[in-house]
Amino acid sequence: LAQRNIGIIMHEILNQADNATEITALIEKSQVDGKLSGEQAAEMKHIIEREFSRSEVAEWFGEWDDVRCESDILCTHEAGTRRPDRVMTKGRHAVVVDYKFGAEKARSHRRQIIRYITLLRQMGYTEIEGYLWYLTLGEIEQVEDELGF
């Protein structure tokens, strides 16, 4: 399978799971279903184990008032919708995370998070954090919008 297909499968898994144990079980199911090879499943489990040792990731999959994965946000100022990978909210606090599985970082990734932050602010959230989670690279990049939030 191409890296892109693995990324698509892992996006689906992360969207269905609430914690590392569920993610690992879904990786194993994907292997049994023939979607991932044994080697790919082992690599993904290793990445999840490594990434969930980070405090940010553990928090993202922790206790929130609301968690939305791949949910549409309607845009009032431009046509269409936006669909962040994971948005967690508690009161006026919102955290938006976009998963990346490729080996490259693009400026468009940062612009994407800034758009999500702007939309969340328009929805009334006052404390907003935005992150790019490069799972394959093992990096988390915090993104701040032009207002510095």
SERO-242140 format. One line per 3 residues: for each residue x, y, z of N, C-alpha, C, O. Coordinates in Angstrom, 2 decimals, always signed. Layout:
<nodes>
X,Y,Z,X,Y,Z,X,Y,Z,X,Y,Z ~ ...
</nodes>
This chain:
<nodes>
+0.82,-1.20,+0.00,+0.00,+0.00,+0.00,+0.86,+1.26,+0.00,+1.90,+1.32,+0.66 ~ +0.42,+2.23,-0.74,+1.12,+3.51,-0.77,+0.95,+4.23,+0.56,-0.01,+4.00,+1.30 ~ +1.91,+5.11,+0.86,+1.86,+5.88,+2.11,+0.54,+6.65,+2.22,-0.01,+6.78,+3.31
+0.04,+7.15,+1.09,-1.22,+7.89,+1.10,-2.37,+7.01,+1.59,-3.19,+7.46,+2.39 ~ -2.43,+5.76,+1.12,-3.49,+4.85,+1.55,-3.38,+4.52,+3.04,-4.39,+4.41,+3.73 ~ -2.16,+4.38,+3.52,-1.96,+4.13,+4.95,-2.46,+5.33,+5.74,-3.11,+5.17,+6.77
-2.18,+6.53,+5.25,-2.66,+7.74,+5.90,-4.17,+7.80,+5.96,-4.74,+8.19,+6.97 ~ -4.82,+7.40,+4.88,-6.30,+7.38,+4.84,-6.85,+6.39,+5.86,-7.79,+6.70,+6.59 ~ -6.26,+5.20,+5.92,-6.68,+4.18,+6.89,-6.48,+4.68,+8.31,-7.35,+4.50,+9.16
-5.32,+5.31,+8.58,-5.04,+5.80,+9.93,-5.96,+6.97,+10.31,-6.34,+7.10,+11.47 ~ -6.31,+7.81,+9.34,-7.29,+8.87,+9.61,-8.60,+8.26,+10.09,-9.18,+8.69,+11.09 ~ -9.06,+7.23,+9.36,-10.31,+6.55,+9.73,-10.22,+5.98,+11.14,-11.15,+6.11,+11.93
-9.10,+5.34,+11.45,-8.92,+4.73,+12.76,-8.93,+5.79,+13.85,-9.62,+5.63,+14.86 ~ -8.19,+6.88,+13.67,-8.14,+7.94,+14.67,-9.50,+8.59,+14.87,-9.83,+9.04,+15.97 ~ -10.30,+8.64,+13.82,-11.63,+9.24,+13.92,-12.61,+8.35,+14.67,-13.62,+8.84,+15.18
-12.34,+7.05,+14.73,-13.26,+6.11,+15.38,-12.91,+5.84,+16.84,-13.73,+5.31,+17.59 ~ -11.69,+6.20,+17.26,-11.20,+5.76,+18.56,-11.13,+6.90,+19.57,-10.97,+8.06,+19.20 ~ -11.26,+6.54,+20.84,-11.19,+7.51,+21.92,-9.90,+7.43,+22.73,-9.63,+8.30,+23.55
-9.09,+6.38,+22.49,-7.85,+6.23,+23.25,-6.88,+5.30,+22.51,-7.24,+4.71,+21.49 ~ -5.67,+5.19,+23.03,-4.62,+4.39,+22.37,-5.00,+2.92,+22.27,-4.68,+2.27,+21.27 ~ -5.68,+2.38,+23.28,-6.07,+0.97,+23.27,-7.03,+0.70,+22.11,-6.88,-0.29,+21.39
-8.01,+1.59,+21.93,-8.96,+1.43,+20.82,-8.26,+1.58,+19.47,-8.58,+0.86,+18.52 ~ -7.30,+2.51,+19.39,-6.57,+2.70,+18.14,-5.80,+1.44,+17.79,-5.83,+0.98,+16.65 ~ -5.10,+0.87,+18.77,-4.33,-0.35,+18.55,-5.24,-1.50,+18.10,-4.89,-2.24,+17.18
-6.40,-1.63,+18.73,-7.35,-2.68,+18.35,-7.84,-2.48,+16.91,-7.99,-3.45,+16.17 ~ -8.08,-1.23,+16.51,-8.54,-0.95,+15.15,-7.43,-1.17,+14.12,-7.70,-1.57,+12.99 ~ -6.17,-0.92,+14.52,-5.04,-1.23,+13.63,-4.99,-2.74,+13.40,-4.81,-3.20,+12.28
-5.14,-3.51,+14.49,-5.13,-4.98,+14.37,-6.28,-5.47,+13.51,-6.10,-6.38,+12.70 ~ -7.46,-4.87,+13.66,-8.61,-5.25,+12.83,-8.34,-4.93,+11.36,-8.70,-5.71,+10.48 ~ -7.70,-3.80,+11.10,-7.36,-3.43,+9.71,-6.39,-4.44,+9.11,-6.45,-4.73,+7.91
-5.50,-4.97,+9.94,-4.58,-5.99,+9.46,-5.35,-7.28,+9.15,-5.16,-7.88,+8.09 ~ -6.22,-7.70,+10.07,-7.02,-8.92,+9.86,-7.90,-8.78,+8.60,-8.08,-9.74,+7.85 ~ -8.43,-7.57,+8.40,-9.29,-7.31,+7.24,-8.51,-7.17,+5.93,-9.10,-7.03,+4.86
-7.16,-7.21,+6.02,-6.33,-7.12,+4.83,-6.06,-5.70,+4.35,-5.54,-5.50,+3.26 ~ -6.42,-4.71,+5.16,-6.18,-3.31,+4.77,-4.73,-2.89,+5.02,-4.20,-2.04,+4.32 ~ -4.10,-3.51,+6.03,-2.71,-3.23,+6.36,-1.94,-4.55,+6.42,-2.48,-5.56,+6.86
-0.69,-4.53,+5.96,+0.15,-5.72,+6.09,+0.60,-5.82,+7.55,+0.44,-4.87,+8.33 ~ +1.16,-6.96,+7.92,+1.67,-7.13,+9.27,+2.74,-6.09,+9.59,+2.78,-5.55,+10.70 ~ +3.60,-5.83,+8.62,+4.67,-4.84,+8.81,+4.09,-3.43,+8.99,+4.53,-2.68,+9.86
+3.11,-3.08,+8.17,+2.47,-1.76,+8.28,+1.75,-1.60,+9.61,+1.82,-0.55,+10.25 ~ +1.05,-2.65,+10.03,+0.33,-2.60,+11.30,+1.32,-2.44,+12.45,+1.07,-1.66,+13.37 ~ +2.43,-3.18,+12.41,+3.44,-3.07,+13.46,+4.02,-1.66,+13.50,+4.23,-1.10,+14.58
+4.28,-1.07,+12.32,+4.81,+0.29,+12.26,+3.81,+1.29,+12.83,+4.19,+2.19,+13.58 ~ +2.54,+1.13,+12.49,+1.51,+2.05,+12.99,+1.34,+1.92,+14.50,+1.17,+2.92,+15.20 ~ +1.39,+0.69,+15.01,+1.28,+0.50,+16.46,+2.46,+1.15,+17.18,+2.29,+1.75,+18.24
+3.64,+1.02,+16.60,+4.83,+1.66,+17.18,+4.66,+3.18,+17.20,+4.96,+3.83,+18.21 ~ +4.19,+3.75,+16.10,+3.97,+5.20,+16.02,+2.95,+5.64,+17.07,+3.17,+6.64,+17.75 ~ +1.85,+4.91,+17.21,+0.81,+5.27,+18.18,+1.37,+5.20,+19.60,+1.13,+6.10,+20.41
+2.13,+4.14,+19.90,+2.73,+4.01,+21.23,+3.66,+5.20,+21.52,+3.61,+5.79,+22.60 ~ +4.48,+5.53,+20.54,+5.41,+6.67,+20.70,+4.64,+7.98,+20.89,+4.96,+8.76,+21.78 ~ +3.64,+8.22,+20.05,+2.92,+9.48,+20.07,+2.06,+9.64,+21.32,+1.92,+10.76,+21.83
+1.49,+8.56,+21.82,+0.64,+8.65,+23.01,+1.45,+8.82,+24.29,+0.88,+9.03,+25.36 ~ +2.78,+8.73,+24.20,+3.60,+9.03,+25.37,+3.76,+10.55,+25.53,+4.26,+11.02,+26.55 ~ +3.32,+11.31,+24.54,+3.37,+12.78,+24.62,+2.16,+13.29,+25.41,+1.05,+12.79,+25.25
+2.39,+14.26,+26.26,+1.30,+14.77,+27.09,+0.19,+15.41,+26.25,-0.99,+15.29,+26.59 ~ +0.56,+16.09,+25.14,-0.47,+16.73,+24.31,-1.44,+15.70,+23.74,-2.65,+15.88,+23.77 ~ -0.87,+14.62,+23.22,-1.71,+13.59,+22.58,-2.61,+12.93,+23.61,-3.79,+12.71,+23.35
-2.05,+12.60,+24.77,-2.86,+12.01,+25.83,-4.01,+12.95,+26.20,-5.13,+12.49,+26.45 ~ -3.74,+14.25,+26.22,-4.79,+15.22,+26.54,-5.85,+15.28,+25.43,-7.04,+15.37,+25.72 ~ -5.42,+15.22,+24.17,-6.37,+15.27,+23.05,-7.36,+14.12,+23.11,-8.51,+14.26,+22.70
-6.91,+12.99,+23.61,-7.78,+11.82,+23.69,-8.27,+11.61,+25.12,-8.61,+10.49,+25.52 ~ -8.31,+12.70,+25.90,-8.77,+12.65,+27.28,-10.20,+13.12,+27.43,-11.03,+12.89,+26.55 ~ -10.49,+13.78,+28.54,-11.85,+14.21,+28.88,-12.16,+15.57,+28.28,-11.47,+16.55,+28.55
-13.20,+15.63,+27.47,-13.68,+16.87,+26.84,-15.19,+16.90,+26.92,-15.84,+15.85,+27.03 ~ -15.76,+18.10,+26.86,-17.22,+18.21,+26.80,-17.73,+17.65,+25.47,-18.77,+17.00,+25.42 ~ -16.97,+17.92,+24.40,-17.39,+17.48,+23.07,-16.16,+17.20,+22.22,-15.18,+17.94,+22.28
-16.21,+16.13,+21.45,-15.16,+15.79,+20.50,-15.82,+15.52,+19.17,-16.76,+14.73,+19.07 ~ -15.33,+16.20,+18.15,-15.88,+16.00,+16.80,-14.73,+15.66,+15.85,-13.71,+16.34,+15.81 ~ -14.93,+14.58,+15.11,-13.94,+14.15,+14.14,-14.54,+14.26,+12.74,-15.62,+13.74,+12.47
-13.81,+14.94,+11.87,-14.25,+15.09,+10.49,-15.66,+15.66,+10.39,-16.43,+15.26,+9.51 ~ -16.01,+16.59,+11.28,-17.33,+17.23,+11.25,-17.24,+18.52,+10.45,-16.28,+19.28,+10.57 ~ -18.25,+18.76,+9.65,-18.29,+19.97,+8.83,-18.46,+21.21,+9.69,-19.24,+21.22,+10.64
-17.73,+22.26,+9.33,-17.96,+23.59,+9.87,-18.39,+24.44,+8.69,-17.63,+24.58,+7.72 ~ -19.59,+24.99,+8.75,-20.07,+25.83,+7.66,-19.35,+27.17,+7.67,-19.14,+27.76,+8.73 ~ -18.98,+27.64,+6.51,-18.30,+28.92,+6.38,-19.29,+29.97,+5.93,-20.01,+29.77,+4.96
-19.34,+31.09,+6.63,-20.27,+32.15,+6.25,-19.66,+33.10,+5.23,-20.38,+33.67,+4.41 ~ -18.34,+33.28,+5.29,-17.69,+34.26,+4.43,-17.14,+33.69,+3.13,-16.71,+34.44,+2.25 ~ -17.16,+32.38,+2.98,-16.71,+31.75,+1.74,-17.54,+30.51,+1.49,-18.12,+29.94,+2.41
-17.60,+30.11,+0.25,-18.45,+28.97,-0.12,-17.93,+27.67,+0.49,-16.72,+27.49,+0.63 ~ -18.84,+26.80,+0.86,-18.47,+25.47,+1.28,-18.32,+25.28,+2.78,-18.76,+26.10,+3.59 ~ -17.69,+24.16,+3.11,-17.49,+23.79,+4.50,-16.01,+23.47,+4.71,-15.27,+23.28,+3.75
-15.61,+23.41,+5.96,-14.28,+22.96,+6.34,-14.48,+21.75,+7.25,-15.48,+21.65,+7.96 ~ -13.52,+20.83,+7.21,-13.66,+19.59,+7.96,-12.36,+19.24,+8.68,-11.55,+18.46,+8.18 ~ -12.16,+19.83,+9.87,-10.95,+19.50,+10.63,-10.97,+18.04,+11.09,-12.03,+17.46,+11.30
-9.77,+17.45,+11.26,-9.69,+16.05,+11.67,-10.25,+15.83,+13.07,-11.00,+14.88,+13.30 ~ -9.89,+16.70,+14.02,-10.35,+16.52,+15.40,-10.48,+17.88,+16.07,-9.55,+18.68,+16.08 ~ -11.67,+18.13,+16.62,-11.91,+19.35,+17.40,-12.44,+18.93,+18.75,-13.44,+18.21,+18.85
-11.77,+19.38,+19.81,-12.18,+19.07,+21.18,-12.55,+20.38,+21.87,-11.84,+21.38,+21.75 ~ -13.67,+20.37,+22.59,-14.10,+21.59,+23.26,-14.47,+21.32,+24.71,-14.94,+20.25,+25.08 ~ -14.23,+22.35,+25.52,-14.61,+22.34,+26.93,-14.88,+23.80,+27.29,-13.96,+24.61,+27.36
-16.14,+24.12,+27.52,-16.50,+25.51,+27.78,-16.19,+26.38,+26.57,-16.64,+26.08,+25.46 ~ -15.42,+27.44,+26.77,-15.03,+28.36,+25.68,-13.67,+27.98,+25.09,-13.14,+28.68,+24.23 ~ -13.12,+26.85,+25.54,-11.81,+26.37,+25.09,-12.00,+25.35,+23.96,-12.79,+24.42,+24.08
-11.26,+25.55,+22.87,-11.30,+24.61,+21.75,-9.88,+24.27,+21.31,-9.00,+25.13,+21.29 ~ -9.68,+23.02,+20.95,-8.40,+22.56,+20.40,-8.71,+21.87,+19.08,-9.56,+20.98,+19.01 ~ -8.01,+22.30,+18.03,-8.18,+21.69,+16.71,-6.86,+21.04,+16.31,-5.79,+21.63,+16.44
-6.97,+19.79,+15.82,-5.79,+19.03,+15.43,-6.02,+18.47,+14.03,-7.09,+17.93,+13.73 ~ -5.02,+18.60,+13.18,-5.08,+18.00,+11.87,-3.96,+16.97,+11.77,-2.81,+17.28,+12.07 ~ -4.30,+15.75,+11.35,-3.34,+14.65,+11.26,-2.65,+14.69,+9.91,-3.29,+14.92,+8.88
-1.34,+14.47,+9.91,-0.57,+14.38,+8.67,+0.29,+13.13,+8.74,+0.95,+12.86,+9.75 ~ +0.29,+12.37,+7.65,+1.05,+11.12,+7.62,+2.18,+11.13,+6.61,+2.96,+10.18,+6.55 ~ +2.28,+12.17,+5.82,+3.36,+12.24,+4.85,+4.66,+12.68,+5.50,+4.72,+12.92,+6.70
+5.70,+12.77,+4.68,+7.02,+13.14,+5.19,+7.31,+14.62,+4.98,+8.40,+15.09,+5.32 ~ +6.36,+15.35,+4.44,+6.65,+16.76,+4.19,+5.70,+17.68,+4.95,+4.55,+17.36,+5.21 ~ +6.26,+18.83,+5.28,+5.47,+19.88,+5.93,+5.23,+20.96,+4.88,+6.17,+21.42,+4.23
+3.99,+21.35,+4.71,+3.67,+22.38,+3.72,+3.08,+23.60,+4.40,+2.42,+23.49,+5.44 ~ +3.32,+24.76,+3.83,+2.73,+25.98,+4.38,+1.21,+25.92,+4.34,+0.53,+26.51,+5.18 ~ +0.70,+25.20,+3.37,-0.77,+25.07,+3.26,-1.35,+24.39,+4.50,-2.49,+24.65,+4.87
-0.57,+23.52,+5.15,-1.04,+22.86,+6.38,-1.28,+23.91,+7.47,-2.29,+23.87,+8.16 ~ -0.34,+24.85,+7.62,-0.48,+25.91,+8.62,-1.68,+26.80,+8.30,-2.46,+27.15,+9.19 ~ -1.83,+27.16,+7.03,-2.97,+28.00,+6.62,-4.29,+27.31,+6.93,-5.26,+27.95,+7.34
-4.33,+26.01,+6.73,-5.53,+25.22,+7.01,-5.91,+25.34,+8.49,-7.07,+25.58,+8.81 ~ -4.95,+25.18,+9.38,-5.22,+25.29,+10.83,-5.65,+26.71,+11.18,-6.57,+26.90,+11.99 ~ -5.01,+27.71,+10.59,-5.39,+29.10,+10.87,-6.84,+29.34,+10.46,-7.57,+30.04,+11.16
-7.27,+28.76,+9.34,-8.69,+28.88,+8.92,-9.60,+28.24,+9.96,-10.64,+28.80,+10.30 ~ -9.22,+27.08,+10.47,-10.04,+26.41,+11.49,-10.12,+27.27,+12.76,-11.19,+27.41,+13.34 ~ -8.99,+27.84,+13.17,-8.97,+28.69,+14.37,-9.91,+29.88,+14.17,-10.68,+30.22,+15.07
-9.84,+30.50,+13.00,-10.70,+31.65,+12.70,-12.18,+31.25,+12.77,-12.99,+31.98,+13.34 ~ -12.52,+30.10,+12.21,-13.91,+29.63,+12.23,-14.36,+29.35,+13.67,-15.49,+29.69,+14.04 ~ -13.50,+28.74,+14.46,-13.85,+28.45,+15.86,-14.05,+29.75,+16.64,-14.94,+29.82,+17.50
-13.23,+30.76,+16.37,-13.41,+32.05,+17.03,-14.77,+32.64,+16.65,-15.48,+33.19,+17.50 ~ -15.14,+32.54,+15.36,-16.44,+33.04,+14.90,-17.59,+32.30,+15.58,-18.69,+32.84,+15.71 ~ -17.34,+31.07,+16.00,-18.36,+30.27,+16.68,-18.44,+30.60,+18.17,-19.27,+30.04,+18.87
-17.58,+31.50,+18.66,-17.66,+31.93,+20.05,-16.62,+31.37,+20.99,-16.64,+31.68,+22.18 ~ -15.70,+30.55,+20.49,-14.64,+30.04,+21.36,-13.60,+31.13,+21.56,-13.21,+31.81,+20.61 ~ -13.14,+31.30,+22.79,-12.21,+32.39,+23.09,-10.79,+31.89,+23.33,-9.83,+32.62,+23.10
-10.65,+30.66,+23.81,-9.32,+30.05,+24.00,-9.20,+28.95,+22.96,-9.84,+27.91,+23.07 ~ -8.36,+29.18,+21.95,-8.26,+28.22,+20.86,-6.81,+27.84,+20.63,-5.93,+28.70,+20.55 ~ -6.57,+26.55,+20.54,-5.25,+26.03,+20.22,-5.36,+25.24,+18.92,-6.34,+24.53,+18.70
-4.35,+25.38,+18.08,-4.33,+24.64,+16.82,-3.02,+23.89,+16.67,-1.95,+24.41,+16.97 ~ -3.12,+22.65,+16.19,-1.94,+21.80,+16.05,-1.95,+21.03,+14.74,-3.00,+20.61,+14.25 ~ -0.75,+20.86,+14.19,-0.51,+19.90,+13.11,+0.21,+18.73,+13.76,+1.23,+18.91,+14.42
-0.33,+17.54,+13.56,+0.25,+16.34,+14.17,+0.82,+15.48,+13.05,+0.09,+14.76,+12.37 ~ +2.13,+15.56,+12.88,+2.83,+14.78,+11.87,+3.23,+13.44,+12.49,+4.31,+13.31,+13.06 ~ +2.34,+12.47,+12.38,+2.57,+11.19,+13.07,+3.78,+10.46,+12.53,+4.58,+9.94,+13.31
+3.94,+10.39,+11.22,+5.06,+9.66,+10.63,+6.38,+10.29,+11.04,+7.36,+9.58,+11.31 ~ +6.41,+11.62,+11.06,+7.64,+12.34,+11.43,+7.86,+12.38,+12.94,+8.97,+12.65,+13.40 ~ +6.81,+12.10,+13.71,+6.92,+12.16,+15.16,+7.02,+13.58,+15.67,+7.74,+13.86,+16.64
+6.29,+14.50,+15.02,+6.36,+15.90,+15.41,+4.96,+16.49,+15.59,+4.01,+16.12,+14.90 ~ +4.88,+17.42,+16.54,+3.66,+18.20,+16.74,+4.04,+19.65,+16.59,+5.00,+20.12,+17.21 ~ +3.30,+20.36,+15.77,+3.59,+21.77,+15.54,+2.38,+22.59,+15.97,+1.28,+22.41,+15.45
+2.59,+23.49,+16.93,+1.49,+24.36,+17.34,+1.42,+25.51,+16.33,+2.43,+26.07,+15.93 ~ +0.19,+25.83,+15.94,-0.04,+26.88,+14.96,-0.83,+27.99,+15.63,-1.87,+27.74,+16.25 ~ -0.35,+29.20,+15.50,-1.07,+30.35,+16.03,-1.56,+31.19,+14.87,-0.86,+31.33,+13.86
-2.75,+31.74,+15.02,-3.26,+32.58,+13.94,-2.64,+33.98,+14.03,-1.83,+34.26,+14.92 ~ -3.04,+34.84,+13.12,-2.45,+36.18,+13.04,-2.76,+37.02,+14.28,-2.07,+38.01,+14.53 ~ -3.77,+36.65,+15.06,-4.09,+37.40,+16.27,-3.30,+36.89,+17.48,-3.40,+37.44,+18.57
-2.53,+35.82,+17.26,-1.66,+35.31,+18.33,-2.35,+34.40,+19.33,-1.80,+34.15,+20.40 ~ -3.54,+33.91,+19.01,-4.25,+33.01,+19.94,-3.80,+31.59,+19.74,-4.28,+30.69,+20.42
</nodes>
